[in-house]
Amino acid sequence: FPFMRSKSRYEFSVIFDTSHLSGQEETLTFLVTAQSGNLERTESLHDNTLTLSVPLMHEVDSSINGEVFPTSFFYGDSVEASNFVQLENHECLFQSLNFTLQVYNAGPSTLPGAFLDISFPNRLSATGAEIFHVQQMMVGQDKGSCSFHRNRSPCVVPQENENIFHTIFAFFTKSGRKVLDCERPGRSCLIIRCNLSSLAKAESCDISIYTLLNTEILKKDSSSVIQFVTRARVQVDPDLRVVEVPNGR
């Protein structure tokens, strides 16, 4: 400024282009210094320098997809026992179900961390036995860890309370489809929560879940078709200054 009167003030603004930021930065620091063309007393120089810090938000576009194998299976006394898995010292016949999920970060910034919640409908009724038994979980590239409530009694065979005539009648009258979905009220579910570490732009993380399903419980149900709806949701951690891209995936 060419000239400033005593106790006068100037206001100005500067616009910076942030399009070339890598997305790795945590904070932008600006050092502003005011220097007079005239001599200024040393004791008055303490307020001539100002440091401005701007915490950056990580703008990301996270998504999740997955698949299960097999996608369907048959169960019941008419199916060969060799088609199922039998654990040592357990009489139950289990169907193996393997889930593979992938969390992807499309950017533009690095995703510093996220939560992944996976829900499995785990009972046919509110008071029924647990259906799923998780054998193993793996998060690829050591990109996180998962926790869940382990089924301590994986092999439960429902007790027969009906007489033989009722059982025969139920066998021939099996009909209809039952949908087990954790979003429905009152549904008991197995919840798996994973804490995922950072994902760079265009980087993905694979989560593998190996489970066994107790078919002995399914045999006692009156439905001819039972559909399991497994849901997974990835959420960013707002405490890490992360926001999702509007209208993203």
C-alpha positions as CSV (number, residue, x, y, z in Angstrom):
1,F,0.0,0.0,0.0
2,P,1.5,3.3,-1.0
3,F,0.2,5.3,2.0
4,M,-1.8,4.5,5.2
5,R,-3.2,7.1,7.6
6,S,-2.9,6.6,11.3
7,K,-5.4,4.0,12.6
8,S,-6.7,3.3,9.1
9,R,-7.4,-0.3,7.9
10,Y,-7.4,-2.1,4.5
11,E,-9.1,-5.3,3.8
12,F,-8.2,-7.6,1.0
13,S,-8.8,-11.2,-0.1
14,V,-6.8,-13.8,-2.0
15,I,-8.2,-16.8,-3.9
16,F,-6.0,-19.9,-4.1
17,D,-6.3,-22.6,-6.7
18,T,-6.6,-26.0,-4.8
19,S,-7.2,-28.2,-7.9
20,H,-3.6,-29.4,-7.8
21,L,-3.7,-30.7,-4.2
22,S,-2.8,-34.4,-4.0
23,G,-5.4,-35.2,-1.3
24,Q,-2.7,-36.3,1.1
25,E,-2.4,-32.9,2.9
26,E,-3.9,-32.5,6.3
27,T,-3.6,-28.8,6.9
28,L,-2.7,-25.8,4.7
29,T,-0.6,-23.2,6.5
30,F,-0.3,-19.6,5.3
31,L,2.3,-17.2,6.8
32,V,1.2,-13.5,6.4
33,T,3.7,-10.7,7.2
34,A,3.2,-7.0,7.2
35,Q,6.2,-4.8,6.8
36,S,6.4,-1.0,7.0
37,G,8.4,1.2,4.7
38,N,9.2,3.3,7.8
39,L,11.1,2.4,10.9
40,E,9.0,0.6,13.5
41,R,9.9,0.1,17.1
42,T,11.0,-3.5,18.0
43,E,8.4,-3.8,20.7
44,S,5.6,-3.1,18.1
45,L,6.7,-5.9,15.7
46,H,4.9,-8.8,17.6
47,D,1.7,-8.3,15.6
48,N,3.3,-8.0,12.2
49,T,3.2,-11.7,11.5
50,L,0.1,-13.9,11.3
51,T,-0.1,-17.7,10.8
52,L,-3.3,-19.0,9.3
53,S,-4.1,-22.8,9.3
54,V,-6.8,-24.3,7.2
55,P,-7.7,-27.9,8.0
56,L,-8.5,-29.8,4.8
57,M,-11.6,-32.0,4.3
58,H,-11.0,-35.3,2.5
59,E,-13.6,-35.5,-0.3
60,V,-14.1,-39.1,-1.3
61,D,-16.5,-41.3,-3.2
62,S,-16.7,-44.7,-1.5
63,S,-18.7,-47.6,-2.7
64,I,-19.2,-51.3,-1.9
65,N,-20.2,-54.3,-3.9
66,G,-20.2,-58.0,-3.2
67,E,-21.2,-61.5,-4.0
68,V,-22.0,-64.8,-2.3
69,F,-21.2,-68.4,-3.4
70,P,-23.3,-70.4,-3.9
71,T,-26.2,-68.1,-4.7
72,S,-28.7,-70.8,-3.9
73,F,-28.8,-74.4,-2.6
74,F,-31.2,-77.2,-1.8
75,Y,-31.7,-78.7,1.7
76,G,-33.8,-81.4,3.3
77,D,-33.7,-85.1,3.9
78,S,-34.0,-85.8,0.1
79,V,-30.6,-84.1,-0.5
80,E,-27.5,-86.3,-0.2
81,A,-25.5,-85.6,3.0
82,S,-22.3,-85.4,0.9
83,N,-23.5,-82.1,-0.5
84,F,-23.1,-80.5,3.0
85,V,-20.3,-79.9,5.5
86,Q,-20.3,-81.8,8.8
87,L,-18.1,-80.6,11.7
88,E,-16.3,-83.0,13.9
89,N,-18.4,-84.3,16.8
90,H,-21.5,-82.5,15.4
91,E,-24.5,-84.2,13.8
92,C,-25.7,-81.1,11.9
93,L,-25.4,-80.7,8.2
94,F,-24.1,-77.3,7.2
95,Q,-24.2,-75.4,3.9
96,S,-21.0,-73.4,3.3
97,L,-21.6,-69.8,2.2
98,N,-18.7,-67.6,1.2
99,F,-19.1,-63.9,1.0
100,T,-16.7,-61.6,-0.8
101,L,-17.1,-57.8,-0.4
102,Q,-15.1,-55.0,-1.9
103,V,-14.9,-51.4,-0.7
104,Y,-13.6,-48.9,-3.3
105,N,-12.5,-45.3,-3.0
106,A,-13.0,-43.4,-6.3
107,G,-11.3,-40.3,-4.8
108,P,-10.5,-37.5,-5.4
109,S,-8.8,-37.7,-2.0
110,T,-7.4,-40.5,0.2
111,L,-10.0,-42.1,2.4
112,P,-8.2,-42.0,5.8
113,G,-10.6,-44.6,7.4
114,A,-14.1,-46.0,7.3
115,F,-16.5,-48.4,9.1
116,L,-18.1,-51.3,7.4
117,D,-21.3,-52.9,8.9
118,I,-22.5,-56.3,7.6
119,S,-25.8,-57.8,8.8
120,F,-26.9,-61.4,8.4
121,P,-30.5,-62.5,9.3
122,N,-29.5,-65.0,11.9
123,R,-32.8,-66.6,13.2
124,L,-36.0,-67.8,11.7
125,S,-37.9,-66.4,14.6
126,A,-37.2,-64.1,17.5
127,T,-36.6,-67.0,19.9
128,G,-35.1,-69.5,17.4
129,A,-31.5,-70.8,17.4
130,E,-28.7,-69.0,15.5
131,I,-28.4,-70.1,11.9
132,F,-24.9,-68.8,10.9
133,H,-21.5,-69.9,12.1
134,V,-18.6,-67.7,11.0
135,Q,-15.5,-69.8,10.4
136,Q,-13.1,-67.2,9.2
137,M,-12.8,-63.6,8.1
138,M,-10.0,-61.9,6.2
139,V,-9.4,-58.3,5.2
140,G,-7.1,-58.1,2.3
141,Q,-3.7,-56.2,2.3
142,D,-4.1,-55.9,6.1
143,K,-6.4,-53.0,5.5
144,G,-8.4,-53.4,8.7
145,S,-9.9,-55.7,11.3
146,C,-13.4,-57.1,12.0
147,S,-15.3,-58.1,15.1
148,F,-18.6,-60.0,15.7
149,H,-20.4,-62.1,18.3
150,R,-19.3,-65.7,17.8
151,N,-21.9,-68.5,17.8
152,R,-20.9,-70.8,20.7
153,S,-23.4,-73.5,19.8
154,P,-23.2,-73.8,16.0
155,C,-25.0,-77.2,15.9
156,V,-28.6,-76.9,17.2
157,V,-31.2,-79.5,16.1
158,P,-34.7,-78.3,16.8
159,Q,-36.6,-80.7,19.0
160,E,-39.6,-82.6,17.5
161,N,-42.8,-81.6,19.4
162,E,-45.3,-82.8,16.8
163,N,-46.6,-86.3,16.2
164,I,-45.8,-88.3,13.1
165,F,-49.1,-87.3,11.4
166,H,-48.4,-83.6,11.9
167,T,-44.9,-84.0,10.5
168,I,-46.2,-85.8,7.4
169,F,-48.8,-83.1,6.9
170,A,-46.2,-80.3,7.2
171,F,-43.9,-82.0,4.7
172,F,-46.6,-82.1,2.0
173,T,-47.9,-78.6,2.7
174,K,-44.6,-76.7,2.5
175,S,-45.4,-73.6,0.4
176,G,-44.6,-69.9,0.0
177,R,-41.5,-67.8,0.3
178,K,-40.0,-66.5,3.5
179,V,-37.8,-63.4,3.2
180,L,-35.3,-62.8,6.1
181,D,-34.2,-59.2,6.0
182,C,-32.4,-57.3,8.8
183,E,-34.3,-54.1,7.8
184,R,-37.6,-55.6,8.9
185,P,-38.7,-54.9,12.5
186,G,-38.0,-57.5,15.1
187,R,-35.5,-59.4,13.0
188,S,-32.5,-60.9,14.9
189,C,-29.3,-60.4,13.0
190,L,-25.6,-61.2,13.2
191,I,-23.7,-57.9,12.9
192,I,-20.1,-57.8,11.7
193,R,-18.3,-54.5,12.1
194,C,-15.0,-53.8,10.3
195,N,-12.7,-50.9,10.9
196,L,-10.9,-50.2,7.6
197,S,-7.7,-48.3,7.3
198,S,-6.8,-45.7,4.6
199,L,-7.6,-46.2,1.0
200,A,-5.8,-44.1,-1.6
201,K,-7.7,-42.8,-4.7
202,A,-8.7,-45.7,-7.0
203,E,-7.7,-48.2,-4.3
204,S,-9.9,-51.1,-3.1
205,C,-10.1,-53.4,-0.1
206,D,-11.4,-57.0,-0.2
207,I,-13.2,-58.6,2.8
208,S,-13.8,-62.4,2.7
209,I,-16.2,-64.1,5.1
210,Y,-16.5,-67.9,5.3
211,T,-19.7,-69.1,7.0
212,L,-21.6,-72.3,7.7
213,L,-25.4,-72.3,7.7
214,N,-27.2,-74.9,9.9
215,T,-29.7,-76.6,7.5
216,E,-31.2,-78.6,10.4
217,I,-33.0,-75.4,11.4
218,L,-34.3,-74.7,7.9
219,K,-35.8,-78.2,7.7
220,K,-38.3,-77.4,10.4
221,D,-39.7,-74.3,8.7
222,S,-42.9,-74.5,6.8
223,S,-41.7,-72.4,3.8
224,S,-40.6,-74.0,0.6
225,V,-38.2,-71.2,-0.2
226,I,-36.2,-69.1,2.3
227,Q,-34.4,-66.0,1.0
228,F,-31.6,-64.5,3.1
229,V,-31.0,-60.8,2.5
230,T,-27.5,-59.8,3.7
231,R,-26.7,-56.1,3.8
232,A,-23.5,-54.2,4.0
233,R,-22.9,-50.5,4.5
234,V,-19.7,-48.5,4.4
235,Q,-19.6,-45.2,6.4
236,V,-16.8,-42.6,6.5
237,D,-15.6,-41.3,9.8
238,P,-16.5,-37.6,10.1
239,D,-14.0,-37.2,12.9
240,L,-11.3,-37.7,10.3
241,R,-12.6,-34.7,8.3
242,V,-14.1,-36.8,5.5
243,V,-17.1,-36.0,3.3
244,E,-18.7,-38.0,0.6
245,V,-18.9,-36.5,-2.9
246,P,-22.4,-35.3,-3.6
247,N,-24.2,-37.5,-6.0
248,G,-21.4,-40.1,-5.8
249,R,-21.8,-43.8,-6.1
